[in-house]
Amino acid sequence: MLNKIVNGQEVECSAEEEAEIRAEWDANDVLIAAQVAAAEAEAMAKESALSKLSALGLTEDEVKALLGVA
C-alpha cells in the first residue's frame, strides 16, 4: 500500500487512491517514453541529413552555414 500525509500524519491510501496514483504513474511513463523516442528520432534524422549533405560534397563549414549554426 502507498502512504500519504494528512494533517501531518502518515496514513495509508485507499485501494482506489492507490489505483489512481499508479495509473497516473503509468501514464507519465508512457509520455516520457514517447518524448524520449521523439528526441531520439529527431537526433537520428539530423545526423542522417548531415551525413547526406556531407556525401553531396559540402564541407562542415558549409553545412553549418546552411543550418545557421555558428
Backbone bond lengths (Angstrom), bond angles and torsions (degrees), N, CA, C in turn:
res aa  C-N    CA-C-N  psi(-1)  N-CA   C-N-CA  omega(-1)  CA-C   N-CA-C  phi
1 M - - - 1.451 - - 1.526 110.26 -
2 L 1.298 114.62 149.59 1.451 121.24 175.26 1.526 109.20 -90.53
3 N 1.305 115.37 153.60 1.452 121.03 177.34 1.517 109.89 -115.21
4 K 1.326 114.97 158.79 1.460 121.12 176.36 1.519 107.61 -140.85
5 I 1.306 116.70 164.36 1.459 122.34 178.52 1.524 108.33 -102.32
6 V 1.329 116.56 122.98 1.463 122.91 177.78 1.517 107.21 -128.60
7 N 1.331 116.26 120.63 1.474 121.36 -179.66 1.524 111.79 52.03
8 G 1.328 115.82 39.65 1.447 121.04 176.26 1.518 114.84 79.94
9 Q 1.336 117.26 3.07 1.455 119.98 179.48 1.528 109.92 -118.35
10 E 1.326 114.64 143.95 1.466 120.37 178.95 1.526 109.03 -84.01
11 V 1.335 115.12 125.10 1.468 120.43 178.60 1.518 108.80 -131.86
12 E 1.329 116.08 157.92 1.456 120.28 178.84 1.524 110.43 -76.88
13 C 1.306 115.53 144.32 1.461 121.13 174.17 1.530 108.43 -75.94
14 S 1.303 115.07 151.39 1.461 118.55 173.84 1.524 108.49 -72.08
15 A 1.320 115.95 166.63 1.461 120.15 178.97 1.527 110.30 -61.32
16 E 1.324 117.45 -37.47 1.472 121.48 178.84 1.524 110.96 -66.00
17 E 1.332 116.52 -43.73 1.469 120.45 179.03 1.521 110.84 -63.51
18 E 1.326 116.08 -43.18 1.458 119.57 179.51 1.529 111.20 -63.55
19 A 1.328 116.97 -42.08 1.462 120.53 178.91 1.523 110.47 -62.53
20 E 1.320 117.00 -40.58 1.462 121.37 179.22 1.531 110.98 -64.86
21 I 1.327 116.36 -43.78 1.468 120.87 179.77 1.527 110.39 -64.13
22 R 1.330 115.96 -45.57 1.471 119.23 -179.26 1.530 111.92 -65.55
23 A 1.330 117.46 -35.10 1.469 120.83 176.47 1.520 109.98 -65.56
24 E 1.331 116.49 -39.24 1.467 120.36 177.71 1.525 110.61 -65.20
25 W 1.329 116.83 -41.35 1.470 120.49 177.06 1.526 110.70 -60.72
26 D 1.332 116.37 -44.26 1.465 120.72 179.38 1.531 111.08 -62.33
27 A 1.332 116.22 -41.95 1.467 120.04 178.87 1.527 110.21 -63.53
28 N 1.332 116.80 -40.07 1.465 120.39 178.18 1.522 111.05 -64.84
29 D 1.335 116.87 -39.11 1.466 120.24 177.32 1.527 111.24 -60.22
30 V 1.333 116.31 -40.17 1.465 120.82 179.26 1.525 110.11 -65.57
31 L 1.339 116.79 -43.34 1.467 120.34 179.19 1.523 111.46 -63.10
32 I 1.306 116.28 -43.24 1.471 120.32 179.73 1.522 110.50 -63.35
33 A 1.315 116.88 -43.51 1.467 120.61 179.33 1.525 110.65 -62.17
34 A 1.323 117.27 -39.05 1.466 120.69 178.72 1.523 110.92 -66.66
35 Q 1.325 116.95 -40.01 1.464 120.38 178.73 1.523 111.08 -66.21
36 V 1.309 116.98 -40.83 1.473 120.82 178.27 1.524 109.84 -64.43
37 A 1.324 116.99 -44.60 1.462 120.63 179.44 1.524 111.23 -62.15
38 A 1.329 117.33 -40.31 1.469 120.81 179.08 1.526 110.52 -65.51
39 A 1.318 117.19 -42.00 1.466 120.51 178.96 1.525 110.99 -64.63
40 E 1.330 116.65 -40.79 1.468 120.27 178.46 1.522 110.92 -65.73
41 A 1.333 117.19 -40.50 1.462 120.98 179.49 1.521 110.30 -64.84
42 E 1.327 117.01 -40.16 1.463 120.71 178.66 1.526 110.74 -64.81
43 A 1.314 116.74 -42.16 1.465 120.37 179.01 1.525 111.06 -64.54
44 M 1.329 116.73 -40.54 1.465 120.16 178.57 1.525 110.95 -66.24
45 A 1.332 117.27 -39.41 1.463 120.66 179.29 1.523 110.52 -65.71
46 K 1.324 116.24 -40.18 1.470 119.90 179.02 1.526 110.25 -64.98
47 E 1.327 116.47 -44.55 1.467 120.18 179.06 1.525 110.71 -62.18
48 S 1.319 116.71 -40.52 1.459 121.05 178.29 1.531 110.99 -63.36
49 A 1.324 116.15 -43.71 1.464 120.14 179.55 1.525 111.08 -63.33
50 L 1.337 116.60 -42.95 1.466 119.95 178.89 1.526 110.79 -63.77
51 S 1.304 116.72 -39.68 1.460 121.18 178.61 1.527 110.83 -63.72
52 K 1.327 116.38 -42.09 1.465 120.47 179.95 1.526 111.59 -66.91
53 L 1.336 116.30 -39.10 1.466 119.25 177.83 1.527 110.39 -65.00
54 S 1.325 116.27 -40.52 1.466 119.93 177.61 1.523 110.54 -64.48
55 A 1.333 116.42 -38.26 1.463 120.55 179.46 1.522 111.11 -65.73
56 L 1.327 116.94 -25.67 1.463 120.72 177.34 1.527 112.38 -78.75
57 G 1.336 115.47 -6.39 1.452 119.43 176.01 1.521 114.38 104.02
58 L 1.310 118.57 4.09 1.459 119.82 178.28 1.525 109.38 -74.73
59 T 1.329 115.61 141.42 1.456 119.95 176.79 1.529 108.60 -79.50
60 E 1.315 115.01 168.16 1.472 119.66 179.20 1.529 110.63 -61.49
61 D 1.332 116.99 -38.83 1.469 120.50 178.40 1.524 111.41 -65.84
62 E 1.318 117.48 -38.20 1.464 120.81 178.12 1.518 111.06 -66.37
63 V 1.316 117.00 -40.40 1.454 121.06 178.18 1.524 109.98 -63.37
64 K 1.337 116.66 -44.28 1.458 120.97 178.89 1.525 110.73 -61.97
65 A 1.326 116.16 -41.34 1.460 120.06 178.82 1.529 111.10 -64.79
66 L 1.310 116.14 -39.64 1.452 121.39 179.23 1.529 111.06 -63.46
67 L 1.351 115.70 -40.12 1.454 120.37 -178.11 1.519 112.92 -84.86
68 G 1.321 116.97 -7.09 1.456 120.61 -179.22 1.516 113.28 74.98
69 V 1.329 115.85 26.52 1.450 121.40 178.79 1.514 109.15 -95.03
70 A 1.307 116.59 132.14 1.467 120.29 -178.57 1.503 111.51 -80.31
